[in-house]
């Protein structure tokens, strides 16, 4: 897990040094840089004052030195996870190919064996070398072989081509700028602004869209003008000779299974296969030369990971875990008013069963005040809820206990149907409405919303969404169009899940990456093992929601492994904070002051009394004002 950046354009070693510094949190263990002259194919490797020992043969960068427009720059910040030695230093060069890599290839051991059979001789123990040698051997087809998360850039010196790729589901970020004369990319937007040719301007239309529909991480446009994200499952091929760029989509979730009637025997088969894949997904994500822990909410998904690790520990030594499994949680035990948000009893149950050592934090309104500007800085763009502060606080815990890598349950809800809306869609698809009583916090409103959207149709729903929501938030502007598929996808459950995997999940992964990396922690997601996701979409939806239960296959698979009370919980709320309570009390005046001072909100034509009259918009207004202030927009 690291930070990467690069450019082809007029820059300087001073700017490069500032970029390396601003990405320090993504890789505090080492940093490196190389420059490649496009015409004469010469490459120079440099070290910084805070590069790791053992690189004394490299030249220290001279901050007063300029870099020509025809020189490619590739930079790297390293969080050492696999092969902690100096041999893992990046940029890494083999056979006229240079790589900078952010992420992990979990099946690198198997791929290494495959390449060795082809005669490849390895010089390191790193997954980075496996990645670049796979590219040399297979070209862009190597992406099909990778089980992992990544954003990387590989420069083919002889071919004068730069290949940039982002993983299938967008776990690792990559942003770019291209004005026809200058091209730059980086792991975080804030790094791009250190290049002198990149301007920092807010996108008013995207900011408006955020206030109405929430974050739109699934689109290539960002909240900054002319800054774009490389979408999940996409690659960039940049021809340095002609300065031309093309974007290619290399991955899409396979077509979902068709509807069928429920079968107990098939349900058992699906449950068994689910368990086999998830167990292996957890096992290969424990490959690490540093210690691994888990984020633990007390819900089914994080419990699955904690209990499966516990099972592995009973049968074998897992060096990355050690003698005891460490878990990290957010709870609400001190204030009775927050009782319905507290999951500590479930966390303690899991802790008792697995003998894990649990570390907790209790996020408060004061945390929101104290951390607001820092979290806005690290998130780069506005975010939807204050639950991000709880996640931030949880991610502050592992490093204090010597943990560098965490496993997390993201992705299960979107692939195996964990949200309440899915019950309504499944009820219509299956024509069964009597079993929703099993879910204590399911409301008939969920069903009515889906029925209403079905009656209105796509065009009618689109108009209703854009017209009503725009009028509610803004004064005197045209309706802001909803661009996406998720809100329209209600005909069948698997279609909706596919939309949410590529749209809604991408927001959650952005939050997770920034919060973890702000604390120099690598987050890994077993439920996003592509084998498990593709299996999920081969399973008919009738097995995902059955007899009123969400995630039926997952629950069935984990029965006998995870505590039965956790497996068949009916009251899971999700990762939430007492946001509404906070903004009625401790945060009201604090937030209102920020909103009133915002020039950006006035320029966007936000209604004057929106903060006072529409509580559901308060956090987004405050966050947008904070974003404006932090980035000096």
URZI-V43445 format. One record per residue. N is the residue number from 1. NEAR is the number of other ideal C-beta (glycine too) atoms within 8 Angstrom. Layout:
N;NEAR
N;NEAR
This chain:
1;13
2;15
3;15
4;18
5;17
6;14
7;12
8;16
9;11
10;9
11;12
12;11
13;12
14;8
15;11
16;14
17;11
18;9
19;14
20;14
21;7
22;10
23;15
24;9
25;11
26;14
27;16
28;7
29;8
30;12
31;13
32;17
33;16
34;13
35;12
36;14
37;10
38;11
39;5
40;4
41;9
42;6
43;11
44;8
45;11
46;12
47;13
48;12
49;4
50;4
51;11
52;9
53;5
54;7
55;11
56;6
57;3
58;10
59;7
60;8
61;12
62;6
63;8
64;6
65;8
66;7
67;11
68;6
69;8
70;7
71;11
72;12
73;14
74;16
75;15
76;16
77;15
78;14
79;14
80;11
81;12
82;13
83;10
84;9
85;8
86;8
87;9
88;16
89;12
90;13
91;13
92;15
93;9
94;9
95;4
96;5
97;13
98;13
99;16
100;16
101;15
102;13
103;14
104;12
105;13
106;11
107;11
108;14
109;7
110;7
111;13
112;10
113;8
114;8
115;13
116;10
117;6
118;7
119;5
120;8
121;5
122;11
123;6
124;11
125;8
126;12
127;10
128;12
129;12
130;14
131;16
132;14
133;12
134;13
135;14
136;8
137;9
138;8
139;5
140;11
141;7
142;12
143;10
144;5
145;9
146;13
147;9
148;12
149;10
150;15
151;15
152;13
153;12
154;12
155;13
156;11
157;11
158;6
159;5
160;9
161;10
162;14
163;14
164;16
165;13
166;15
167;15
168;8
169;15
170;13
171;10
172;13
173;11
174;13
175;15
176;15
177;15
178;9
179;7
180;5
181;7
182;15
183;12
184;16
185;16
186;16
187;15
188;13
189;12
190;10
191;13
192;14
193;8
194;10
195;14
196;7
197;11
198;13
199;5
200;8
201;8
202;10
203;11
204;8
205;7
206;11
207;14
208;13
209;11
210;15
211;12
212;12
213;10
214;8
215;10
216;12
217;10
218;10
219;9
220;7
221;7
222;12
223;10
224;11
225;7
226;9
227;12
228;11
229;12
230;15
231;11
232;11
233;12
234;12
235;13
236;15
237;11
238;12
239;10
240;11
241;6
242;5
243;10
244;6
245;10
246;6
247;8
248;9
249;8
250;9
251;8
252;5
253;10
254;7
255;3
256;12
257;9
258;5
259;7
260;8
261;4
262;8
263;7
264;6
265;6
266;8
267;14
268;9
269;8
270;11
271;11
272;9
273;9
274;13
275;11
276;8
277;12
278;15
279;10
280;10
281;13
282;14
283;8
284;10
285;12
286;13
287;9
288;11
289;8
290;10
291;12
292;14
293;14
294;16
295;14
296;14
297;12
298;14
299;13
300;16
301;14
302;14
303;16
304;15
305;14
306;15
307;15
308;12
309;16
310;13
311;10
312;12
313;10
314;5
315;5
316;5
317;3
318;10
319;5
320;12
321;11
322;7
323;2
324;8
325;14
326;14
327;16
328;16
329;16
330;13
331;11
332;12
333;6
334;4
335;5
336;4
337;6
338;10
339;7
340;5
341;10
342;10
343;11
344;12
345;8
346;12
347;16
348;9
349;12
350;18
351;12
352;7
353;9
354;11
355;8
356;14
357;8
358;12
359;11
360;11
361;12
362;9
363;10
364;6
365;9
366;7
367;10
368;13
369;10
370;6
371;10
372;10
373;9
374;8
375;13
376;12
377;10
378;11
379;13
380;8
381;12
382;13
383;11
384;8
385;9
386;10
387;10
388;12
389;13
390;13
391;13
392;12
393;12
394;12
395;15
396;9
397;12
398;13
399;11
400;7
401;9
402;6
403;13
404;14
405;16
406;16
407;16
408;12
409;14
410;12
411;13
412;14
413;10
414;11
415;13
416;12
417;14
418;11
419;9
420;11
421;10
422;15
423;15
424;13
425;13
426;14
427;12
428;12
429;11
430;8
431;6
432;6
433;7
434;5
435;8
436;11
437;6
438;8
439;12
440;5
441;7
442;8
443;6
444;5
445;6
446;12
447;13
448;8
449;10
450;13
451;10
452;8
453;11
454;10
455;7
456;8
457;7
458;6
459;6
460;9
461;12
462;11
463;9
464;9
465;11
466;13
467;9
468;8
469;11
470;13
471;8
472;6
473;13
474;12
475;7
476;4
477;8
478;4
479;8
480;14
481;6
482;10
483;6
484;12
485;7
486;10
487;9
488;10
489;10
490;9
491;6
492;9
493;13
494;12
495;10
496;14
497;17
498;12
499;13
500;12
501;14
502;11
503;11
504;11
505;13
506;13
507;13
508;9
509;14
510;14
511;12
512;13
513;12
514;12
515;15
516;13
517;15
518;12
519;11
520;11
521;14
522;12
523;13
524;12
525;14
526;13
527;15
528;12
529;14
530;9
531;10
532;15
533;16
534;10
535;11
536;11
537;15
538;8
539;11
540;9
541;16
542;12
543;12
544;18
545;15
546;10
547;6
548;10
549;11
550;12
551;14
552;13
553;14
554;13
555;12
556;10
557;12
558;14
559;10
560;3
561;10
562;12
563;10
564;7
565;7
566;14
567;11
568;9
569;10
570;7
571;6
572;7
573;7
574;6
575;7
576;9
577;11
578;10
579;11
580;7
581;9
582;13
583;12
584;7
585;8
586;8
587;13
588;10
589;6
590;9
591;14
592;10
593;8
594;12
595;12
596;6
597;7
598;13
599;7
600;12
601;12
602;8
603;7
604;11
605;8
606;12
607;8
608;5
609;6
610;11
611;11
612;5
613;6
614;9
615;7
616;4
617;11
618;13
619;12
620;12
621;16
622;13
623;11
624;15
625;14
626;12
627;13
628;13
629;10
630;9
631;9
632;5
633;8
